[in-house]
Amino acid sequence: MSRTPTNRCVALIAELSAYVDQELPPAERRALEAHVRSCGCCGTLARRLEAVAAWCRESAAPQMPADVRRRARARVAALLAGHACHDTRS
């Protein structure tokens, strides 16, 4: 198992993100998986990317309620328009 990045590794870096997110077509995924299994450098990078992606999914903030989003948009629009809007609940 290689620990030194090759030219193939450098070319695959952009694809590793799509691989981790399971966005590659099946044939490309299989080819990348074969490389990741045989290359310690890319295997380590793929595992680290998977860990970061999992952390991001777990720590994602819940979406704000629709009424809060509506009021926030109204407040921002008022500020951009130069109005001192203090209450956007109505």
PyMOL Python script that loads the backbone (N, CA, C, O; Angstrom):
from pymol import cmd

cmd.read_pdbstr("""\
ATOM      1  N   MET A   1       0.858  -1.179   0.000  1.00  0.00           N
ATOM      2  CA  MET A   1       0.000   0.000   0.000  1.00  0.00           C
ATOM      3  C   MET A   1       0.898   1.234   0.000  1.00  0.00           C
ATOM      4  O   MET A   1       1.767   1.382   0.859  1.00  0.00           O
ATOM      5  N   SER A   2       0.678   2.105  -0.963  1.00  0.00           N
ATOM      6  CA  SER A   2       1.506   3.294  -1.107  1.00  0.00           C
ATOM      7  C   SER A   2       1.092   4.387  -0.126  1.00  0.00           C
ATOM      8  O   SER A   2      -0.096   4.584   0.132  1.00  0.00           O
ATOM      9  N   ARG A   3       2.076   5.090   0.416  1.00  0.00           N
ATOM     10  CA  ARG A   3       1.814   6.225   1.303  1.00  0.00           C
ATOM     11  C   ARG A   3       2.222   7.532   0.631  1.00  0.00           C
ATOM     12  O   ARG A   3       2.003   8.607   1.189  1.00  0.00           O
ATOM     13  N   THR A   4       2.816   7.453  -0.566  1.00  0.00           N
ATOM     14  CA  THR A   4       3.276   8.638  -1.275  1.00  0.00           C
ATOM     15  C   THR A   4       2.281   8.973  -2.378  1.00  0.00           C
ATOM     16  O   THR A   4       1.963   8.109  -3.195  1.00  0.00           O
ATOM     17  N   PRO A   5       1.781  10.209  -2.425  1.00  0.00           N
ATOM     18  CA  PRO A   5       0.815  10.575  -3.467  1.00  0.00           C
ATOM     19  C   PRO A   5       1.446  10.478  -4.852  1.00  0.00           C
ATOM     20  O   PRO A   5       2.587  10.888  -5.066  1.00  0.00           O
ATOM     21  N   THR A   6       0.684   9.931  -5.775  1.00  0.00           N
ATOM     22  CA  THR A   6       1.121   9.827  -7.166  1.00  0.00           C
ATOM     23  C   THR A   6       0.391  10.891  -7.985  1.00  0.00           C
ATOM     24  O   THR A   6      -0.455  11.618  -7.463  1.00  0.00           O
ATOM     25  N   ASN A   7       0.723  10.973  -9.259  1.00  0.00           N
ATOM     26  CA  ASN A   7      -0.003  11.895 -10.139  1.00  0.00           C
ATOM     27  C   ASN A   7      -1.482  11.526 -10.180  1.00  0.00           C
ATOM     28  O   ASN A   7      -2.342  12.403 -10.272  1.00  0.00           O
ATOM     29  N   ARG A   8      -1.778  10.228 -10.112  1.00  0.00           N
ATOM     30  CA  ARG A   8      -3.184   9.780 -10.081  1.00  0.00           C
ATOM     31  C   ARG A   8      -3.866  10.316  -8.826  1.00  0.00           C
ATOM     32  O   ARG A   8      -5.023  10.732  -8.886  1.00  0.00           O
ATOM     33  N   CYS A   9      -3.175  10.312  -7.701  1.00  0.00           N
ATOM     34  CA  CYS A   9      -3.747  10.832  -6.450  1.00  0.00           C
ATOM     35  C   CYS A   9      -4.126  12.297  -6.608  1.00  0.00           C
ATOM     36  O   CYS A   9      -5.221  12.717  -6.234  1.00  0.00           O
ATOM     37  N   VAL A  10      -3.208  13.058  -7.165  1.00  0.00           N
ATOM     38  CA  VAL A  10      -3.455  14.491  -7.347  1.00  0.00           C
ATOM     39  C   VAL A  10      -4.670  14.692  -8.240  1.00  0.00           C
ATOM     40  O   VAL A  10      -5.489  15.572  -7.975  1.00  0.00           O
ATOM     41  N   ALA A  11      -4.801  13.890  -9.293  1.00  0.00           N
ATOM     42  CA  ALA A  11      -5.942  14.015 -10.204  1.00  0.00           C
ATOM     43  C   ALA A  11      -7.254  13.615  -9.530  1.00  0.00           C
ATOM     44  O   ALA A  11      -8.317  14.109  -9.904  1.00  0.00           O
ATOM     45  N   LEU A  12      -7.187  12.730  -8.547  1.00  0.00           N
ATOM     46  CA  LEU A  12      -8.403  12.226  -7.899  1.00  0.00           C
ATOM     47  C   LEU A  12      -8.880  13.065  -6.722  1.00  0.00           C
ATOM     48  O   LEU A  12      -9.981  12.845  -6.217  1.00  0.00           O
ATOM     49  N   ILE A  13      -8.082  14.008  -6.283  1.00  0.00           N
ATOM     50  CA  ILE A  13      -8.463  14.791  -5.103  1.00  0.00           C
ATOM     51  C   ILE A  13      -9.833  15.442  -5.286  1.00  0.00           C
ATOM     52  O   ILE A  13     -10.653  15.421  -4.369  1.00  0.00           O
ATOM     53  N   ALA A  14     -10.084  16.011  -6.444  1.00  0.00           N
ATOM     54  CA  ALA A  14     -11.378  16.660  -6.684  1.00  0.00           C
ATOM     55  C   ALA A  14     -12.512  15.643  -6.660  1.00  0.00           C
ATOM     56  O   ALA A  14     -13.626  15.976  -6.257  1.00  0.00           O
ATOM     57  N   GLU A  15     -12.252  14.418  -7.081  1.00  0.00           N
ATOM     58  CA  GLU A  15     -13.289  13.396  -7.110  1.00  0.00           C
ATOM     59  C   GLU A  15     -13.564  12.800  -5.731  1.00  0.00           C
ATOM     60  O   GLU A  15     -14.636  12.240  -5.503  1.00  0.00           O
ATOM     61  N   LEU A  16     -12.613  12.914  -4.819  1.00  0.00           N
ATOM     62  CA  LEU A  16     -12.803  12.314  -3.498  1.00  0.00           C
ATOM     63  C   LEU A  16     -13.998  12.901  -2.762  1.00  0.00           C
ATOM     64  O   LEU A  16     -14.698  12.188  -2.043  1.00  0.00           O
ATOM     65  N   SER A  17     -14.233  14.179  -2.935  1.00  0.00           N
ATOM     66  CA  SER A  17     -15.392  14.794  -2.284  1.00  0.00           C
ATOM     67  C   SER A  17     -16.690  14.195  -2.817  1.00  0.00           C
ATOM     68  O   SER A  17     -17.587  13.853  -2.047  1.00  0.00           O
ATOM     69  N   ALA A  18     -16.783  14.071  -4.143  1.00  0.00           N
ATOM     70  CA  ALA A  18     -17.972  13.459  -4.741  1.00  0.00           C
ATOM     71  C   ALA A  18     -18.085  11.991  -4.317  1.00  0.00           C
ATOM     72  O   ALA A  18     -19.189  11.486  -4.115  1.00  0.00           O
ATOM     73  N   TYR A  19     -16.962  11.318  -4.184  1.00  0.00           N
ATOM     74  CA  TYR A  19     -16.942   9.928  -3.735  1.00  0.00           C
ATOM     75  C   TYR A  19     -17.500   9.813  -2.314  1.00  0.00           C
ATOM     76  O   TYR A  19     -18.355   8.971  -2.041  1.00  0.00           O
ATOM     77  N   VAL A  20     -17.012  10.658  -1.424  1.00  0.00           N
ATOM     78  CA  VAL A  20     -17.457  10.633  -0.031  1.00  0.00           C
ATOM     79  C   VAL A  20     -18.950  10.946   0.066  1.00  0.00           C
ATOM     80  O   VAL A  20     -19.651  10.380   0.905  1.00  0.00           O
ATOM     81  N   ASP A  21     -19.433  11.843  -0.787  1.00  0.00           N
ATOM     82  CA  ASP A  21     -20.849  12.211  -0.778  1.00  0.00           C
ATOM     83  C   ASP A  21     -21.711  11.251  -1.594  1.00  0.00           C
ATOM     84  O   ASP A  21     -22.911  11.470  -1.759  1.00  0.00           O
ATOM     85  N   GLN A  22     -21.087  10.183  -2.103  1.00  0.00           N
ATOM     86  CA  GLN A  22     -21.775   9.160  -2.908  1.00  0.00           C
ATOM     87  C   GLN A  22     -22.473   9.764  -4.121  1.00  0.00           C
ATOM     88  O   GLN A  22     -23.610   9.415  -4.437  1.00  0.00           O
ATOM     89  N   GLU A  23     -21.767  10.683  -4.799  1.00  0.00           N
ATOM     90  CA  GLU A  23     -22.321  11.365  -5.961  1.00  0.00           C
ATOM     91  C   GLU A  23     -21.691  10.912  -7.276  1.00  0.00           C
ATOM     92  O   GLU A  23     -22.031  11.446  -8.332  1.00  0.00           O
ATOM     93  N   LEU A  24     -20.787   9.947  -7.233  1.00  0.00           N
ATOM     94  CA  LEU A  24     -20.141   9.475  -8.454  1.00  0.00           C
ATOM     95  C   LEU A  24     -20.989   8.407  -9.130  1.00  0.00           C
ATOM     96  O   LEU A  24     -21.667   7.634  -8.453  1.00  0.00           O
ATOM     97  N   PRO A  25     -20.959   8.356 -10.459  1.00  0.00           N
ATOM     98  CA  PRO A  25     -21.622   7.253 -11.164  1.00  0.00           C
ATOM     99  C   PRO A  25     -20.976   5.928 -10.745  1.00  0.00           C
ATOM    100  O   PRO A  25     -19.804   5.913 -10.366  1.00  0.00           O
ATOM    101  N   PRO A  26     -21.709   4.830 -10.807  1.00  0.00           N
ATOM    102  CA  PRO A  26     -21.203   3.540 -10.305  1.00  0.00           C
ATOM    103  C   PRO A  26     -19.826   3.133 -10.845  1.00  0.00           C
ATOM    104  O   PRO A  26     -18.980   2.689 -10.068  1.00  0.00           O
ATOM    105  N   ALA A  27     -19.585   3.268 -12.115  1.00  0.00           N
ATOM    106  CA  ALA A  27     -18.297   2.839 -12.684  1.00  0.00           C
ATOM    107  C   ALA A  27     -17.152   3.686 -12.127  1.00  0.00           C
ATOM    108  O   ALA A  27     -16.100   3.149 -11.782  1.00  0.00           O
ATOM    109  N   GLU A  28     -17.346   4.999 -12.036  1.00  0.00           N
ATOM    110  CA  GLU A  28     -16.314   5.869 -11.476  1.00  0.00           C
ATOM    111  C   GLU A  28     -16.103   5.572  -9.997  1.00  0.00           C
ATOM    112  O   GLU A  28     -14.976   5.602  -9.504  1.00  0.00           O
ATOM    113  N   ARG A  29     -17.191   5.287  -9.295  1.00  0.00           N
ATOM    114  CA  ARG A  29     -17.096   4.978  -7.867  1.00  0.00           C
ATOM    115  C   ARG A  29     -16.256   3.726  -7.651  1.00  0.00           C
ATOM    116  O   ARG A  29     -15.382   3.701  -6.784  1.00  0.00           O
ATOM    117  N   ARG A  30     -16.523   2.674  -8.448  1.00  0.00           N
ATOM    118  CA  ARG A  30     -15.763   1.428  -8.302  1.00  0.00           C
ATOM    119  C   ARG A  30     -14.277   1.654  -8.579  1.00  0.00           C
ATOM    120  O   ARG A  30     -13.425   1.132  -7.859  1.00  0.00           O
ATOM    121  N   ALA A  31     -13.963   2.428  -9.619  1.00  0.00           N
ATOM    122  CA  ALA A  31     -12.564   2.698  -9.949  1.00  0.00           C
ATOM    123  C   ALA A  31     -11.882   3.466  -8.817  1.00  0.00           C
ATOM    124  O   ALA A  31     -10.743   3.172  -8.452  1.00  0.00           O
ATOM    125  N   LEU A  32     -12.585   4.445  -8.272  1.00  0.00           N
ATOM    126  CA  LEU A  32     -12.007   5.233  -7.182  1.00  0.00           C
ATOM    127  C   LEU A  32     -11.856   4.388  -5.920  1.00  0.00           C
ATOM    128  O   LEU A  32     -10.859   4.507  -5.208  1.00  0.00           O
ATOM    129  N   GLU A  33     -12.845   3.533  -5.641  1.00  0.00           N
ATOM    130  CA  GLU A  33     -12.746   2.651  -4.478  1.00  0.00           C
ATOM    131  C   GLU A  33     -11.536   1.735  -4.581  1.00  0.00           C
ATOM    132  O   GLU A  33     -10.850   1.500  -3.587  1.00  0.00           O
ATOM    133  N   ALA A  34     -11.267   1.216  -5.776  1.00  0.00           N
ATOM    134  CA  ALA A  34     -10.105   0.349  -5.972  1.00  0.00           C
ATOM    135  C   ALA A  34      -8.823   1.122  -5.673  1.00  0.00           C
ATOM    136  O   ALA A  34      -7.914   0.599  -5.029  1.00  0.00           O
ATOM    137  N   HIS A  35      -8.755   2.355  -6.135  1.00  0.00           N
ATOM    138  CA  HIS A  35      -7.571   3.166  -5.871  1.00  0.00           C
ATOM    139  C   HIS A  35      -7.448   3.476  -4.380  1.00  0.00           C
ATOM    140  O   HIS A  35      -6.361   3.372  -3.812  1.00  0.00           O
ATOM    141  N   VAL A  36      -8.547   3.852  -3.752  1.00  0.00           N
ATOM    142  CA  VAL A  36      -8.531   4.204  -2.328  1.00  0.00           C
ATOM    143  C   VAL A  36      -8.093   3.002  -1.482  1.00  0.00           C
ATOM    144  O   VAL A  36      -7.378   3.166  -0.494  1.00  0.00           O
ATOM    145  N   ARG A  37      -8.522   1.795  -1.870  1.00  0.00           N
ATOM    146  CA  ARG A  37      -8.116   0.591  -1.126  1.00  0.00           C
ATOM    147  C   ARG A  37      -6.624   0.310  -1.272  1.00  0.00           C
ATOM    148  O   ARG A  37      -6.000  -0.213  -0.348  1.00  0.00           O
ATOM    149  N   SER A  38      -6.045   0.653  -2.425  1.00  0.00           N
ATOM    150  CA  SER A  38      -4.644   0.314  -2.668  1.00  0.00           C
ATOM    151  C   SER A  38      -3.680   1.447  -2.344  1.00  0.00           C
ATOM    152  O   SER A  38      -2.465   1.245  -2.358  1.00  0.00           O
ATOM    153  N   CYS A  39      -4.196   2.625  -2.055  1.00  0.00           N
ATOM    154  CA  CYS A  39      -3.343   3.793  -1.824  1.00  0.00           C
ATOM    155  C   CYS A  39      -3.568   4.318  -0.405  1.00  0.00           C
ATOM    156  O   CYS A  39      -4.636   4.838  -0.083  1.00  0.00           O
ATOM    157  N   GLY A  40      -2.562   4.173   0.418  1.00  0.00           N
ATOM    158  CA  GLY A  40      -2.683   4.632   1.802  1.00  0.00           C
ATOM    159  C   GLY A  40      -2.943   6.120   1.902  1.00  0.00           C
ATOM    160  O   GLY A  40      -3.688   6.567   2.774  1.00  0.00           O
ATOM    161  N   CYS A  41      -2.336   6.887   1.020  1.00  0.00           N
ATOM    162  CA  CYS A  41      -2.510   8.342   1.035  1.00  0.00           C
ATOM    163  C   CYS A  41      -3.973   8.712   0.756  1.00  0.00           C
ATOM    164  O   CYS A  41      -4.579   9.481   1.501  1.00  0.00           O
ATOM    165  N   CYS A  42      -4.523   8.160  -0.313  1.00  0.00           N
ATOM    166  CA  CYS A  42      -5.917   8.485  -0.663  1.00  0.00           C
ATOM    167  C   CYS A  42      -6.898   7.831   0.308  1.00  0.00           C
ATOM    168  O   CYS A  42      -7.961   8.388   0.584  1.00  0.00           O
ATOM    169  N   GLY A  43      -6.550   6.656   0.826  1.00  0.00           N
ATOM    170  CA  GLY A  43      -7.402   6.004   1.812  1.00  0.00           C
ATOM    171  C   GLY A  43      -7.529   6.853   3.066  1.00  0.00           C
ATOM    172  O   GLY A  43      -8.624   7.021   3.605  1.00  0.00           O
ATOM    173  N   THR A  44      -6.407   7.385   3.527  1.00  0.00           N
ATOM    174  CA  THR A  44      -6.419   8.255   4.704  1.00  0.00           C
ATOM    175  C   THR A  44      -7.232   9.514   4.428  1.00  0.00           C
ATOM    176  O   THR A  44      -8.045   9.928   5.254  1.00  0.00           O
ATOM    177  N   LEU A  45      -7.011  10.120   3.268  1.00  0.00           N
ATOM    178  CA  LEU A  45      -7.748  11.335   2.923  1.00  0.00           C
ATOM    179  C   LEU A  45      -9.239  11.057   2.830  1.00  0.00           C
ATOM    180  O   LEU A  45     -10.044  11.847   3.323  1.00  0.00           O
ATOM    181  N   ALA A  46      -9.623   9.943   2.205  1.00  0.00           N
ATOM    182  CA  ALA A  46     -11.040   9.601   2.086  1.00  0.00           C
ATOM    183  C   ALA A  46     -11.669   9.401   3.467  1.00  0.00           C
ATOM    184  O   ALA A  46     -12.775   9.880   3.717  1.00  0.00           O
ATOM    185  N   ARG A  47     -10.978   8.702   4.359  1.00  0.00           N
ATOM    186  CA  ARG A  47     -11.516   8.495   5.719  1.00  0.00           C
ATOM    187  C   ARG A  47     -11.673   9.815   6.458  1.00  0.00           C
ATOM    188  O   ARG A  47     -12.657  10.023   7.168  1.00  0.00           O
ATOM    189  N   ARG A  48     -10.706  10.701   6.291  1.00  0.00           N
ATOM    190  CA  ARG A  48     -10.804  12.013   6.953  1.00  0.00           C
ATOM    191  C   ARG A  48     -11.941  12.840   6.375  1.00  0.00           C
ATOM    192  O   ARG A  48     -12.667  13.502   7.116  1.00  0.00           O
ATOM    193  N   LEU A  49     -12.103  12.805   5.046  1.00  0.00           N
ATOM    194  CA  LEU A  49     -13.218  13.530   4.427  1.00  0.00           C
ATOM    195  C   LEU A  49     -14.555  12.966   4.900  1.00  0.00           C
ATOM    196  O   LEU A  49     -15.490  13.721   5.167  1.00  0.00           O
ATOM    197  N   GLU A  50     -14.646  11.639   5.004  1.00  0.00           N
ATOM    198  CA  GLU A  50     -15.878  11.015   5.498  1.00  0.00           C
ATOM    199  C   GLU A  50     -16.179  11.471   6.927  1.00  0.00           C
ATOM    200  O   GLU A  50     -17.332  11.734   7.268  1.00  0.00           O
ATOM    201  N   ALA A  51     -15.144  11.562   7.755  1.00  0.00           N
ATOM    202  CA  ALA A  51     -15.336  12.008   9.145  1.00  0.00           C
ATOM    203  C   ALA A  51     -15.816  13.457   9.186  1.00  0.00           C
ATOM    204  O   ALA A  51     -16.711  13.793   9.961  1.00  0.00           O
ATOM    205  N   VAL A  52     -15.225  14.310   8.359  1.00  0.00           N
ATOM    206  CA  VAL A  52     -15.642  15.720   8.321  1.00  0.00           C
ATOM    207  C   VAL A  52     -17.080  15.834   7.819  1.00  0.00           C
ATOM    208  O   VAL A  52     -17.874  16.591   8.376  1.00  0.00           O
ATOM    209  N   ALA A  53     -17.417  15.080   6.763  1.00  0.00           N
ATOM    210  CA  ALA A  53     -18.785  15.122   6.229  1.00  0.00           C
ATOM    211  C   ALA A  53     -19.787  14.655   7.279  1.00  0.00           C
ATOM    212  O   ALA A  53     -20.854  15.252   7.422  1.00  0.00           O
ATOM    213  N   ALA A  54     -19.458  13.598   8.014  1.00  0.00           N
ATOM    214  CA  ALA A  54     -20.352  13.108   9.064  1.00  0.00           C
ATOM    215  C   ALA A  54     -20.513  14.148  10.164  1.00  0.00           C
ATOM    216  O   ALA A  54     -21.619  14.371  10.655  1.00  0.00           O
ATOM    217  N   TRP A  55     -19.417  14.779  10.550  1.00  0.00           N
ATOM    218  CA  TRP A  55     -19.481  15.820  11.580  1.00  0.00           C
ATOM    219  C   TRP A  55     -20.377  16.968  11.117  1.00  0.00           C
ATOM    220  O   TRP A  55     -21.192  17.475  11.889  1.00  0.00           O
ATOM    221  N   CYS A  56     -20.224  17.375   9.857  1.00  0.00           N
ATOM    222  CA  CYS A  56     -21.053  18.473   9.327  1.00  0.00           C
ATOM    223  C   CYS A  56     -22.529  18.101   9.330  1.00  0.00           C
ATOM    224  O   CYS A  56     -23.376  18.919   9.690  1.00  0.00           O
ATOM    225  N   ARG A  57     -22.842  16.867   8.930  1.00  0.00           N
ATOM    226  CA  ARG A  57     -24.245  16.433   8.945  1.00  0.00           C
ATOM    227  C   ARG A  57     -24.804  16.426  10.358  1.00  0.00           C
ATOM    228  O   ARG A  57     -25.940  16.844  10.580  1.00  0.00           O
ATOM    229  N   GLU A  58     -24.017  15.955  11.312  1.00  0.00           N
ATOM    230  CA  GLU A  58     -24.473  15.866  12.701  1.00  0.00           C
ATOM    231  C   GLU A  58     -24.636  17.230  13.358  1.00  0.00           C
ATOM    232  O   GLU A  58     -25.504  17.412  14.212  1.00  0.00           O
ATOM    233  N   SER A  59     -23.808  18.179  12.965  1.00  0.00           N
ATOM    234  CA  SER A  59     -23.839  19.471  13.636  1.00  0.00           C
ATOM    235  C   SER A  59     -24.641  20.524  12.877  1.00  0.00           C
ATOM    236  O   SER A  59     -24.655  21.691  13.267  1.00  0.00           O
ATOM    237  N   ALA A  60     -25.295  20.128  11.818  1.00  0.00           N
ATOM    238  CA  ALA A  60     -26.076  21.084  11.038  1.00  0.00           C
ATOM    239  C   ALA A  60     -27.188  21.672  11.907  1.00  0.00           C
ATOM    240  O   ALA A  60     -27.907  20.957  12.604  1.00  0.00           O
ATOM    241  N   ALA A  61     -27.298  22.969  11.842  1.00  0.00           N
ATOM    242  CA  ALA A  61     -28.341  23.647  12.609  1.00  0.00           C
ATOM    243  C   ALA A  61     -29.702  23.344  11.987  1.00  0.00           C
ATOM    244  O   ALA A  61     -29.839  23.297  10.765  1.00  0.00           O
ATOM    245  N   PRO A  62     -30.692  23.142  12.827  1.00  0.00           N
ATOM    246  CA  PRO A  62     -32.036  22.920  12.287  1.00  0.00           C
ATOM    247  C   PRO A  62     -32.522  24.181  11.577  1.00  0.00           C
ATOM    248  O   PRO A  62     -32.121  25.297  11.908  1.00  0.00           O
ATOM    249  N   GLN A  63     -33.383  23.976  10.608  1.00  0.00           N
ATOM    250  CA  GLN A  63     -33.910  25.113   9.862  1.00  0.00           C
ATOM    251  C   GLN A  63     -34.823  25.945  10.764  1.00  0.00           C
ATOM    252  O   GLN A  63     -35.582  25.416  11.576  1.00  0.00           O
ATOM    253  N   MET A  64     -34.724  27.247  10.595  1.00  0.00           N
ATOM    254  CA  MET A  64     -35.571  28.145  11.381  1.00  0.00           C
ATOM    255  C   MET A  64     -37.033  27.973  10.957  1.00  0.00           C
ATOM    256  O   MET A  64     -37.306  27.637   9.805  1.00  0.00           O
ATOM    257  N   PRO A  65     -37.955  28.197  11.866  1.00  0.00           N
ATOM    258  CA  PRO A  65     -39.378  28.147  11.508  1.00  0.00           C
ATOM    259  C   PRO A  65     -39.696  29.181  10.426  1.00  0.00           C
ATOM    260  O   PRO A  65     -39.034  30.214  10.331  1.00  0.00           O
ATOM    261  N   ALA A  66     -40.706  28.893   9.621  1.00  0.00           N
ATOM    262  CA  ALA A  66     -41.072  29.747   8.488  1.00  0.00           C
ATOM    263  C   ALA A  66     -41.366  31.180   8.919  1.00  0.00           C
ATOM    264  O   ALA A  66     -40.971  32.119   8.228  1.00  0.00           O
ATOM    265  N   ASP A  67     -42.057  31.369  10.052  1.00  0.00           N
ATOM    266  CA  ASP A  67     -42.387  32.728  10.477  1.00  0.00           C
ATOM    267  C   ASP A  67     -41.137  33.515  10.876  1.00  0.00           C
ATOM    268  O   ASP A  67     -41.074  34.725  10.659  1.00  0.00           O
ATOM    269  N   VAL A  68     -40.148  32.839  11.456  1.00  0.00           N
ATOM    270  CA  VAL A  68     -38.901  33.511  11.824  1.00  0.00           C
ATOM    271  C   VAL A  68     -38.146  33.910  10.555  1.00  0.00           C
ATOM    272  O   VAL A  68     -37.620  35.020  10.463  1.00  0.00           O
ATOM    273  N   ARG A  69     -38.094  32.993   9.570  1.00  0.00           N
ATOM    274  CA  ARG A  69     -37.426  33.324   8.301  1.00  0.00           C
ATOM    275  C   ARG A  69     -38.111  34.506   7.619  1.00  0.00           C
ATOM    276  O   ARG A  69     -37.446  35.389   7.077  1.00  0.00           O
ATOM    277  N   ARG A  70     -39.453  34.516   7.651  1.00  0.00           N
ATOM    278  CA  ARG A  70     -40.203  35.597   7.010  1.00  0.00           C
ATOM    279  C   ARG A  70     -39.893  36.934   7.666  1.00  0.00           C
ATOM    280  O   ARG A  70     -39.653  37.930   6.982  1.00  0.00           O
ATOM    281  N   ARG A  71     -39.899  36.952   9.000  1.00  0.00           N
ATOM    282  CA  ARG A  71     -39.607  38.196   9.712  1.00  0.00           C
ATOM    283  C   ARG A  71     -38.163  38.648   9.488  1.00  0.00           C
ATOM    284  O   ARG A  71     -37.897  39.843   9.357  1.00  0.00           O
ATOM    285  N   ALA A  72     -37.245  37.704   9.445  1.00  0.00           N
ATOM    286  CA  ALA A  72     -35.837  38.062   9.206  1.00  0.00           C
ATOM    287  C   ALA A  72     -35.670  38.659   7.813  1.00  0.00           C
ATOM    288  O   ALA A  72     -34.979  39.664   7.646  1.00  0.00           O
ATOM    289  N   ARG A  73     -36.302  38.041   6.811  1.00  0.00           N
ATOM    290  CA  ARG A  73     -36.222  38.589   5.451  1.00  0.00           C
ATOM    291  C   ARG A  73     -36.815  39.990   5.389  1.00  0.00           C
ATOM    292  O   ARG A  73     -36.256  40.879   4.747  1.00  0.00           O
ATOM    293  N   ALA A  74     -37.952  40.185   6.060  1.00  0.00           N
ATOM    294  CA  ALA A  74     -38.594  41.498   6.068  1.00  0.00           C
ATOM    295  C   ALA A  74     -37.696  42.530   6.739  1.00  0.00           C
ATOM    296  O   ALA A  74     -37.594  43.664   6.270  1.00  0.00           O
ATOM    297  N   ARG A  75     -37.053  42.148   7.823  1.00  0.00           N
ATOM    298  CA  ARG A  75     -36.161  43.075   8.542  1.00  0.00           C
ATOM    299  C   ARG A  75     -34.958  43.444   7.684  1.00  0.00           C
ATOM    300  O   ARG A  75     -34.572  44.612   7.616  1.00  0.00           O
ATOM    301  N   VAL A  76     -34.374  42.461   7.039  1.00  0.00           N
ATOM    302  CA  VAL A  76     -33.230  42.724   6.155  1.00  0.00           C
ATOM    303  C   VAL A  76     -33.658  43.626   5.010  1.00  0.00           C
ATOM    304  O   VAL A  76     -32.952  44.576   4.674  1.00  0.00           O
ATOM    305  N   ALA A  77     -34.807  43.342   4.406  1.00  0.00           N
ATOM    306  CA  ALA A  77     -35.297  44.178   3.305  1.00  0.00           C
ATOM    307  C   ALA A  77     -35.514  45.611   3.774  1.00  0.00           C
ATOM    308  O   ALA A  77     -35.177  46.556   3.059  1.00  0.00           O
ATOM    309  N   ALA A  78     -36.079  45.780   4.979  1.00  0.00           N
ATOM    310  CA  ALA A  78     -36.304  47.121   5.524  1.00  0.00           C
ATOM    311  C   ALA A  78     -34.983  47.837   5.769  1.00  0.00           C
ATOM    312  O   ALA A  78     -34.853  49.025   5.472  1.00  0.00           O
ATOM    313  N   LEU A  79     -34.011  47.126   6.305  1.00  0.00           N
ATOM    314  CA  LEU A  79     -32.700  47.736   6.547  1.00  0.00           C
ATOM    315  C   LEU A  79     -32.042  48.144   5.231  1.00  0.00           C
ATOM    316  O   LEU A  79     -31.450  49.219   5.134  1.00  0.00           O
ATOM    317  N   LEU A  80     -32.147  47.292   4.234  1.00  0.00           N
ATOM    318  CA  LEU A  80     -31.564  47.618   2.933  1.00  0.00           C
ATOM    319  C   LEU A  80     -32.264  48.804   2.272  1.00  0.00           C
ATOM    320  O   LEU A  80     -31.654  49.570   1.526  1.00  0.00           O
ATOM    321  N   ALA A  81     -33.540  48.935   2.559  1.00  0.00           N
ATOM    322  CA  ALA A  81     -34.308  50.052   2.006  1.00  0.00           C
ATOM    323  C   ALA A  81     -34.079  51.340   2.801  1.00  0.00           C
ATOM    324  O   ALA A  81     -34.539  52.407   2.396  1.00  0.00           O
ATOM    325  N   GLY A  82     -33.374  51.245   3.922  1.00  0.00           N
ATOM    326  CA  GLY A  82     -33.070  52.417   4.723  1.00  0.00           C
ATOM    327  C   GLY A  82     -34.155  52.781   5.710  1.00  0.00           C
ATOM    328  O   GLY A  82     -34.154  53.897   6.231  1.00  0.00           O
ATOM    329  N   HIS A  83     -35.070  51.888   5.981  1.00  0.00           N
ATOM    330  CA  HIS A  83     -36.141  52.152   6.944  1.00  0.00           C
ATOM    331  C   HIS A  83     -35.761  51.587   8.294  1.00  0.00           C
ATOM    332  O   HIS A  83     -35.087  50.561   8.380  1.00  0.00           O
ATOM    333  N   ALA A  84     -36.184  52.242   9.326  1.00  0.00           N
ATOM    334  CA  ALA A  84     -35.959  51.770  10.692  1.00  0.00           C
ATOM    335  C   ALA A  84     -37.175  50.970  11.104  1.00  0.00           C
ATOM    336  O   ALA A  84     -38.014  51.457  11.862  1.00  0.00           O
ATOM    337  N   CYS A  85     -37.275  49.762  10.618  1.00  0.00           N
ATOM    338  CA  CYS A  85     -38.412  48.895  10.901  1.00  0.00           C
ATOM    339  C   CYS A  85     -38.147  48.175  12.227  1.00  0.00           C
ATOM    340  O   CYS A  85     -37.184  47.414  12.325  1.00  0.00           O
ATOM    341  N   HIS A  86     -38.968  48.398  13.230  1.00  0.00           N
ATOM    342  CA  HIS A  86     -38.738  47.784  14.523  1.00  0.00           C
ATOM    343  C   HIS A  86     -39.579  46.537  14.748  1.00  0.00           C
ATOM    344  O   HIS A  86     -39.164  45.655  15.501  1.00  0.00           O
ATOM    345  N   ASP A  87     -40.723  46.435  14.132  1.00  0.00           N
ATOM    346  CA  ASP A  87     -41.575  45.269  14.341  1.00  0.00           C
ATOM    347  C   ASP A  87     -42.089  44.797  13.004  1.00  0.00           C
ATOM    348  O   ASP A  87     -42.817  45.514  12.318  1.00  0.00           O
ATOM    349  N   THR A  88     -41.702  43.565  12.627  1.00  0.00           N
ATOM    350  CA  THR A  88     -42.128  43.022  11.343  1.00  0.00           C
ATOM    351  C   THR A  88     -43.076  41.839  11.543  1.00  0.00           C
ATOM    352  O   THR A  88     -43.189  40.982  10.666  1.00  0.00           O
ATOM    353  N   ARG A  89     -43.742  41.788  12.665  1.00  0.00           N
ATOM    354  CA  ARG A  89     -44.654  40.667  12.950  1.00  0.00           C
ATOM    355  C   ARG A  89     -45.989  40.817  12.234  1.00  0.00           C
ATOM    356  O   ARG A  89     -46.710  39.830  12.093  1.00  0.00           O
ATOM    357  N   SER A  90     -46.335  41.982  11.791  1.00  0.00           N
ATOM    358  CA  SER A  90     -47.656  42.142  11.174  1.00  0.00           C
ATOM    359  C   SER A  90     -47.618  41.877   9.698  1.00  0.00           C
ATOM    360  O   SER A  90     -48.646  41.968   9.027  1.00  0.00           O
TER     361      SER A  90
END
""", "prot")
cmd.dss("prot")
cmd.show_as("cartoon", "prot")
cmd.util.cbc("prot")
cmd.orient("prot")
